[in-house]
Amino acid sequence: MINLTVTAASGDDFDLLAELNRQLIEDEKHDNPMNTEQLKERMKLFLEGEYRAYLFTESGEVKGYALVHHGRNPLYLRQFFICRNSRRQGFGRAAFTTLAAFLGTGRLDIDVLYWNERARSFWKSLGFKERSIHMRLEP
């Protein structure tokens, strides 16, 4: 049985959050060119503002993280990541439901990259509905 704990990340977690964010970018094939040090600095800026990061742990082992913008209504789940060795075992669903309970809300916005079919299916299985399509013009 999965028994996840959600804790608010602190300044001691910047290196970990940057590395997890790097893995997220890599896994979702995002075009973000930032290196781990740049991601760390960006995470610091996020957390100095209206964002909060949360770590998902089980028996002291980090299973993933989430980055939530608390300055929006509904709350905006900017980043959600489950560690590679913990995927397809129920940790994603458990992490999300635990996070929603921790935040005291059942209403959240997310963005999912269009080509990430597995992520889109995952979020739909949790009850999320598609509401818009974000488009970009590239040279």
Buried (B, 14 or more C-beta within 10 A) or exposed (E): EBEBEBEEBEEEBBEBBBEBBBBBBEBBEEEEEBEEEEBBEBBBEBBEEEBBBBBBBBEEEBBBBBBBBEEEEEBBBBBBBBBEEBBEEEBBBBBBEBBBEBBEEEEBBBEBEEEBEEBBEBBEEEEBEEEEEEEEEEE
